[in-house]
Amino acid sequence: MTTAVRSPEVAVRSQAFIAGQWVAADGGGTFAVTNPATDEVLAHVPNCGAPETRRAIAAAHSALPAWRSRPAQERAAILRTWAQLMLRDRERLARILTLEQGKPITEARVEIAYAASFLDWYADEARRVYGETIPSSAADKRLLVLPRPIGVVAAITPWNFPSAMITRKTAAALAAGCTQVVKPAEDTPLSALALAELSVEAGVPAGVFNVVTGAPEAIAGELFANPLVRKVSFTGSTEIGRLLVKASATNLTRLSLELGGHAPFLVFADSDLDRAVDGAIASKFRNAGQTCVCANRIYVEESIREAFVAKLAAKTAALVVGDGLDEATQIGPLINDDAVTKVMGHVDDARAKGGRVVTGGARATVAGRAARFVAPTIIDAARDEMRCASEETFGPVAPIFSFASEAEVIERANATPYGLAAYCFTRDGARIMRMAESLEYGIVGINDAIPATAQAPFGGVKHSGYGKEGGHHGIEEYLVRTYVSWRL
């Protein structure tokens, strides 16, 4: 079954993908996927639950022996072909992504290329999984360490990067020789199904990659209750992450968790001011502020605060809000009504506590579209007791805090349970090293607002989770190592 999503050139299947087959939910139930910019129903996809998930796990388990035994270069060739197909279909995939998620089409194209880069990178990493020999203390013994895939794995992915968050997990898993079940976010399953279509064309064998759409409680419940699933990778909120940690105890399921963030963005007086402003725009307003690594607290040294705020406000006010399919759009809709309520609640709270709205601060009206647009907002004179200082806003609101000393801003930047990403703009070489060593975050961008890349490890500390995705570190998450003591 294929559903035409607004136009034939972005047609995509609207069934779950299990054991190489396109299937409906057992009871025939479906749920609607809508465009957040228009409320248009794009498709109805299967509302699967535990039985369908169980079959997907069984399919992955059946496919595992042949896939893990396949030579690494063959797995690599399939992954690279999959990446090439994504780039071939970049425009179609980007339009699907924008329609179901809302982000500007220009950003969606970047995400598709970024998503493909993981498949390409791990095509090489598949051939770089090495074992070890250890010097023995006995002449008649040889000591070996053999890497092997952990087994059947699962991915639970978010709506804000519906293509890249799948390939970042899938590429490493399949490169390691694992087979996988993916549960995409209910808001954005069409991107996952489009990737499944291309996996078939790339030559991924039936059962190696499965996509189950539907209710998160039932699907996740089966993933953690089923002893065949040896690892789950989850990207989402810290609150859900805690629940998954508890669920993992039943079968001691290995976890990778990329959870909430509350990134500080530090701007020192010696920084390149224009570069820092551009970095703040890129970090804060990408995907309308709906990223886990976006700047949540912008700390500016007091002596340059006025100049920084003036430049930032001018550029922010010029950002174009609109439907993501419009090439001119720079800020798309928020994902749903609850997101709008939370963002506006943060703005109202900041106003009530003395914050000064420099630009934005209200919903934006886009003709003929749903009321999920928020004007990109700058709040000066932000204070630590405001909600935006401790809660992840996940929207286009940039609060500006001032600071007087390096020691002070380090302490304030670290005064959060989260530890995913932090940013620092300065031209002082010694300070750069101090920041890299002092900021308690898994990712630190120095004069770089967009540090994520396929070849580097991505992941947080503290309440932002554990485990790494990307780089050679990412494939290790899907391997176990067997020690062999061999008496000759």
C-alpha positions in Angstrom: 0.0 0.0 0.0 1.3 3.4 -1.0 -0.1 6.7 0.2 0.5 9.8 -1.9 1.6 12.5 0.5 0.3 15.7 -1.0 1.9 15.0 -4.4 3.0 11.9 -6.3 6.7 12.7 -6.2 6.8 12.1 -2.5 4.7 8.9 -2.4 5.6 6.7 0.5 4.3 3.4 1.9 2.1 3.6 4.9 2.5 0.1 6.4 4.8 -1.4 8.9 7.9 -3.2 7.6 8.5 -6.7 9.2 10.6 -9.5 7.8 10.8 -7.8 4.5 7.1 -7.5 4.1 4.7 -4.5 4.2 2.0 -5.3 6.8 -1.0 -3.8 8.5 -1.6 -3.9 12.3 -3.2 -7.2 13.3 -6.5 -5.6 14.2 -6.4 -3.2 11.3 -6.0 -0.2 13.5 -4.3 3.0 12.2 -3.4 6.4 13.4 -3.1 9.6 11.4 0.1 11.4 10.5 -0.5 15.1 10.1 1.4 18.1 8.8 2.0 20.4 11.9 1.9 23.5 9.6 -1.6 22.8 8.2 -3.3 20.0 10.1 -3.6 18.1 6.8 -3.7 14.4 7.2 -0.8 13.0 5.3 -1.3 9.3 5.8 -2.7 6.6 8.2 -0.2 4.1 9.4 -0.6 0.9 11.4 -1.1 1.2 15.1 1.0 -1.9 16.0 1.5 -3.3 19.4 3.2 -6.2 21.2 2.2 -9.0 18.8 3.6 -7.2 15.7 6.7 -6.2 17.6 7.2 -9.8 18.7 7.1 -10.9 15.1 9.6 -8.2 14.1 12.0 -9.4 16.9 11.6 -13.0 15.7 12.3 -11.9 12.1 15.4 -10.0 13.3 16.5 -13.1 15.3 16.1 -15.4 12.3 18.1 -13.1 10.1 20.9 -12.6 12.6 23.1 -15.7 11.9 23.4 -15.0 8.1 23.9 -11.3 8.6 26.6 -11.5 11.3 28.4 -14.2 9.3 28.4 -12.1 6.1 31.8 -10.7 5.3 32.3 -7.2 6.6 33.0 -5.8 3.1 29.6 -7.2 1.9 27.8 -5.5 4.8 29.8 -2.4 4.0 28.8 -2.4 0.3 25.1 -2.6 1.2 25.3 0.3 3.7 27.1 2.4 1.1 24.5 1.7 -1.5 21.8 2.6 1.0 23.6 6.0 1.5 23.8 6.6 -2.2 20.1 5.9 -2.7 19.3 8.4 0.1 21.3 11.0 -1.7 19.7 10.1 -5.0 16.3 10.6 -3.4 17.3 13.5 -1.3 14.6 15.9 -2.5 11.8 13.4 -2.0 13.0 12.3 1.4 13.4 16.0 2.4 9.8 16.8 1.4 8.4 13.9 3.3 10.4 15.0 6.4 9.2 18.6 6.1 5.6 17.6 5.6 5.4 15.4 8.7 7.8 17.3 10.9 7.6 20.9 9.8 11.2 21.9 9.6 12.2 24.2 6.7 12.9 22.3 3.5 16.4 23.8 3.4 17.1 22.2 6.8 15.4 18.9 5.7 17.8 18.6 2.8 20.8 19.0 5.2 19.3 16.3 7.5 19.0 13.8 4.7 22.6 14.3 3.7 23.6 14.1 7.4 21.6 10.9 7.7 23.2 9.4 4.7 26.7 10.2 6.1 26.2 7.7 8.9 25.5 4.9 6.5 28.6 5.9 4.5 30.8 6.3 7.6 29.8 3.0 9.1 30.3 1.2 5.8 34.0 1.8 6.4 33.8 1.1 10.2 32.3 -2.4 9.4 35.8 -3.3 8.1 37.6 -1.9 11.1 36.3 -4.1 13.9 39.5 -5.7 15.3 40.2 -8.3 17.8 43.3 -8.6 20.1 46.0 -11.1 21.1 47.3 -10.8 24.6 50.8 -11.9 25.7 50.4 -15.1 27.6 52.1 -16.0 30.9 52.4 -19.6 29.8 54.2 -21.0 26.8 51.4 -23.4 26.0 48.6 -20.8 26.0 47.3 -18.2 23.6 45.0 -15.4 24.8 42.6 -13.9 22.3 39.8 -11.3 22.4 37.2 -11.7 19.7 34.6 -9.0 18.9 31.1 -10.2 17.9 27.7 -8.5 17.4 25.6 -8.3 20.5 22.6 -9.7 18.6 19.1 -8.3 18.0 18.9 -4.6 18.8 16.2 -2.0 18.8 16.0 1.7 18.3 13.4 4.1 19.6 13.7 7.4 17.8 12.4 11.0 18.2 10.4 13.2 15.9 12.8 16.2 15.7 15.4 14.4 13.4 13.3 11.5 12.0 15.8 10.4 9.4 19.2 11.1 11.0 18.3 9.6 14.4 17.5 6.3 12.7 20.6 6.1 10.5 22.9 7.1 13.4 21.7 4.0 15.2 21.0 1.7 12.3 24.3 2.2 10.5 26.4 1.3 13.5 24.2 -1.7 14.4 24.2 -3.2 11.0 27.9 -2.5 10.4 28.6 -4.5 13.6 26.6 -7.4 12.3 23.4 -6.9 14.4 19.9 -6.9 13.2 17.4 -4.3 14.2 13.8 -3.3 15.0 13.0 0.4 14.8 10.2 2.1 16.5 9.8 5.7 15.1 8.0 8.5 16.8 4.3 8.6 16.2 4.5 12.1 14.8 7.1 11.2 12.1 6.8 7.5 10.9 6.8 8.3 7.2 10.5 9.1 7.1 11.3 5.8 8.7 9.1 3.9 6.2 10.8 5.7 3.3 14.2 4.5 4.7 12.8 1.0 4.8 11.8 1.2 1.2 15.3 2.2 0.2 16.8 -0.5 2.4 15.1 -3.1 0.2 16.6 -1.5 -2.9 20.0 -1.4 -1.3 19.9 -5.1 -0.7 19.4 -5.3 3.1 18.1 -8.8 3.6 14.6 -9.5 4.9 14.5 -9.3 8.7 17.7 -7.4 9.2 15.9 -4.0 9.3 12.3 -3.8 10.6 10.1 -0.8 11.3 7.1 -1.1 13.7 4.8 1.9 14.0 2.3 2.4 16.8 1.8 2.9 20.5 5.0 3.4 22.3 4.0 1.7 25.6 3.0 -1.6 23.9 6.0 -1.7 21.5 8.6 -0.7 24.1 7.0 -3.1 26.6 7.7 -6.0 24.2 11.2 -4.8 23.3 12.2 -4.9 27.0 10.3 -8.0 27.9 11.6 -10.1 25.1 14.9 -11.8 25.9 15.9 -11.9 22.3 16.5 -8.1 22.3 20.0 -7.5 23.7 20.3 -3.8 23.3 18.0 -0.7 22.9 19.1 2.7 21.8 16.8 5.5 22.8 16.7 9.2 22.0 14.1 11.3 23.8 13.3 12.8 27.2 15.1 12.1 30.4 11.8 11.2 32.0 11.2 8.4 29.5 14.8 7.4 29.8 14.4 6.7 33.5 11.5 4.5 32.8 13.5 2.5 30.2 16.3 2.1 32.6 13.9 0.4 35.0 12.4 -1.7 32.2 15.9 -2.8 31.1 16.4 -4.6 34.5 14.2 -7.5 33.5 16.6 -8.9 30.9 19.6 -6.8 31.7 19.1 -5.2 28.3 22.0 -3.0 27.3 21.0 0.7 26.8 22.3 3.7 25.0 20.4 6.9 26.1 20.6 10.3 24.5 18.3 12.3 26.7 17.4 15.9 27.4 19.8 18.8 27.3 20.1 22.3 28.6 23.0 23.7 26.7 24.9 26.8 27.9 26.3 29.1 25.2 29.2 31.2 26.6 30.3 34.4 24.8 33.4 36.1 26.2 34.4 39.7 25.6 37.4 38.7 23.5 35.3 36.7 21.0 34.6 37.5 17.4 31.2 39.1 18.1 29.7 38.6 14.6 30.8 35.0 14.6 29.3 34.4 18.1 26.0 36.0 17.0 25.9 33.8 13.9 26.7 30.8 16.0 23.9 31.6 18.5 21.4 32.0 15.6 22.5 28.6 14.1 22.4 26.8 17.4 19.3 28.3 18.9 16.9 28.5 15.9 17.7 25.4 13.9 14.5 23.4 13.6 12.7 26.2 15.5 14.7 25.5 18.6 13.5 21.9 18.7 16.9 20.2 19.1 18.4 18.6 22.2 21.7 20.4 21.7 20.4 23.9 20.9 21.5 26.8 23.1 19.1 27.1 26.0 21.1 29.6 28.1 23.2 32.3 26.4 25.7 33.8 28.8 27.4 37.0 27.6 30.2 38.8 29.4 28.7 42.0 30.7 31.0 44.4 28.9 29.7 43.3 25.5 26.2 42.3 26.4 24.4 45.3 24.9 26.3 45.0 21.6 25.7 41.3 21.4 22.0 41.6 22.1 21.6 44.4 19.5 23.2 42.3 16.8 21.4 39.1 17.8 18.0 40.8 18.0 18.4 42.4 14.5 19.3 39.1 12.9 16.6 37.2 14.8 13.9 39.7 13.8 14.8 39.2 10.2 14.3 35.4 10.3 11.4 34.3 8.1 8.6 32.3 9.8 6.4 30.1 7.6 5.5 26.7 6.1 8.5 24.6 5.8 7.9 23.8 2.1 8.4 27.5 1.3 12.1 27.9 0.2 12.3 31.2 2.0 11.2 29.8 5.4 13.8 29.8 8.2 11.5 29.0 11.2 8.8 26.4 10.7 6.0 25.3 13.0 6.4 23.7 16.4 5.5 20.0 16.4 2.2 20.2 18.3 0.0 22.4 20.4 1.5 21.3 23.7 4.9 22.5 22.4 3.5 25.9 21.7 1.9 26.1 25.2 5.2 25.2 26.8 7.2 27.7 24.8 4.8 30.6 25.4 4.7 29.6 29.1 8.4 30.1 29.3 8.1 33.6 27.6 5.3 34.6 30.0 7.3 33.4 33.0 10.4 35.3 31.9 8.3 38.5 31.5 6.8 38.1 34.9 10.3 37.8 36.5 11.8 40.8 34.9 12.9 39.6 31.5 12.8 42.1 28.6 11.5 40.8 25.4 13.7 42.4 22.7 12.1 40.8 19.7 9.4 38.2 19.2 7.6 37.0 22.4 4.3 36.1 20.7 2.8 33.6 18.3 3.3 34.3 14.7 0.5 34.2 12.2 1.1 32.5 8.9 -1.8 32.9 6.4 -3.8 29.7 5.9 -1.8 27.7 8.3 -2.3 26.2 11.8 -1.5 28.3 14.9 1.7 26.5 15.8 4.2 29.2 14.8 6.1 31.2 17.4 8.1 34.2 16.5 11.8 33.8 17.2 12.3 35.5 20.5 15.2 37.2 22.4 14.8 37.8 26.1 17.4 40.1 27.7 18.1 40.4 31.4 17.3 36.7 32.0 17.6 35.5 35.6 18.4 32.1 37.0 15.0 31.7 38.7 13.2 31.8 35.4 11.8 28.5 34.0 13.9 28.8 30.9 17.0 28.8 33.1 16.3 25.2 34.3 13.8 23.7 31.9 14.5 22.7 28.3 12.4 25.1 26.2 12.5 23.2 22.9 11.4 26.2 21.0 12.7 29.5 19.4 13.3 31.4 22.6 16.8 32.7 23.4 17.3 34.1 27.0 20.4 36.2 27.5 22.2 36.1 30.9 25.2 38.3 31.8 28.3 37.3 33.7 31.3 39.0 35.1 34.0 36.4 35.4 35.2 33.1 33.9 34.9 31.2 37.2 31.3 32.5 37.7 30.1 31.5 34.3 31.6 28.0 34.5 29.8 27.4 37.8 26.5 28.6 36.4 26.9 26.7 33.2 27.4 23.5 35.1 24.6 24.1 37.6 22.2 21.8 35.8 21.5 18.1 36.0 21.9 17.9 32.2 25.2 17.5 30.3 24.7 17.0 26.6 26.2 20.0 24.8 27.9 23.3 25.7 29.3 26.1 23.5 32.0 28.7 24.1 33.1 31.6 22.0 36.5 33.1 22.8 39.9 33.8 21.1 41.9 33.1 24.2 43.8 29.8 23.7 44.4 29.1 27.4 40.7 29.8 28.1 39.7 27.4 25.3 41.6 24.6 27.1 40.1 25.5 30.5 36.6 25.5 29.0 37.1 22.1 27.3 38.2 20.6 30.6 35.8 22.5 33.0 32.4 22.3 31.2 30.6 19.1 32.4 29.2 18.1 29.0 29.6 15.3 26.6 30.0 17.7 23.6 31.8 21.1 23.8 31.7 23.3 20.7 34.5 25.9 20.8 33.7 28.7 18.3 31.5 26.1 16.7 27.7 26.0 17.0 27.1 22.9 15.0 29.7 20.3 16.2 27.8 17.1 15.3 29.3 14.9 12.6 29.3 11.2 11.7 32.9 10.6 12.5 32.8 12.0 16.1 31.2 10.5 19.2 27.8 12.1 20.2 26.4 11.6 23.7 25.9 13.2 27.1 26.7 12.8 30.8 24.7 13.2 33.9 20.9 13.3 33.2 21.6 13.6 29.5 22.2 9.9 29.3 25.1 7.5 28.5 26.5 5.8 25.5 28.0 7.2 22.3 26.7 7.4 18.7 29.0 8.3 15.8 32.7 7.7 15.2 34.4 4.4 16.0 32.9 4.7 19.5 29.4 4.2 18.1 30.1 0.7 16.7 31.5 -0.5 20.1 28.0 0.0 21.5 26.8 -2.9 19.4 29.7 -5.3 20.1 30.5 -7.7 22.9 34.0 -9.1 23.3 34.8 -12.7 24.1 38.0 -13.6 25.8 39.4 -16.9 24.6 42.1 -18.7 26.6 43.5 -21.4 24.3 45.8 -24.1 25.7 47.8 -25.6 22.8 
